[in-house]
Amino acid sequence: MCLENWDEREYYERLPFYWRSPAQNDVIMGGGVGRDMTFVLTELLNKHKKSKEILTIDEDDITCEAMLITDTIVGEEDRMKEVAKDAFLEELEKDELEAEHVRDDVFVGNRRGLRLAEMKAMLDAHESKFSFLQGHVKELEDNDKALTARVSTLSLAVYEYKQIRRRFISSFKVTKLPEAVEQSDHDLVREGNLVAHGGDAVVDALLYEGIGGRRDIYAFQQLYGLHPADVVKISHHETLNLLNLHAGIRADTRRTGSEEFYQRFAAFILAFQVSSQDTDYLLGNSVNTTRTAYEAVLDCQKYKE
């Protein structure tokens, strides 16, 4: 389109436009503008002497956005379009066209159109910030879940440690203060011995964490069948009890575990891992591979005759 051959009415009849809603009679004219149109708008700006900023056109500046907002009637679609075109032409005669940078883009239009461009830029910025905050909230939720699981694990460790310390005091009474011994002291010593000499998958798994933690993971897996990092994620009591049962039998120095027990325990570990360590295998009356393997371990003979 050349400036010398430009027909104003024909030009505006070809412009894309739309209106916001029947409730708001604002009509918005907008769209991408080609290089020739940019020169036309620049001429209009020079004519009206109201722009805040003169556009500089170089070889890379091919398009900008032109936005014009005015009022029109609400009625039949064809009538609205016809009146809107006249309203656009009338708006241009009010000497209110301006050019403005909004963030990294250039916009040309009347003040109401530029305000819409500014609002859109603000909305884009808020949406970007909202997306960032959503990601941050998700990260915080994941951290909260991890910390909750950690607290649960540490709570179990504290309980087991208390049993050991209770055994220490009650053992002192049994050996040094026999006249003060109560039945509860014998019970505490027996329970403490089970904790100290039996398996405790959760607490033992914590021994492999952090600087200075144990590195003999193979020994742990021989006892519990799983990696320490996997065990600390488990809070399912039935699963932990089965791991502890295996560790106790495996470490028993007086008796030897049966081959059947070890084979069935290995089958349970395999099924548990295949299920991505899903601990819901005992819920309801459902039949699944992990549950079948779990019950098979409990039902078999644990020690050799």
Secondary structure, DSSP 8 states (H G I E B T S, - for coil): --STT--HHHHHHHS-EEEEETTEEEEEE--EE-HHHHHHHHHHHHHHT--SS-----TT---EEEEEEEE---S-HHHHHHHHHHHHHHHHTTS--EEEEETTEEEEE-HHHHHHHHHHHHHHHHHHHHHHHHHHHHHHHHHHHHHHHHHHHHHHHHHHHHHHHHHHHHHHHHHH-GGG--HHHHHHHHHHHHHHHS--HHHHHHTTSSTT----HHHHHHHHSS-HHHHTT---HHHHHHHHHHHHHHH-SSS-B-HHHHHHHHHHHHHHHHTTS-S-TTSTT---HHHHHHHHHHHS--B--
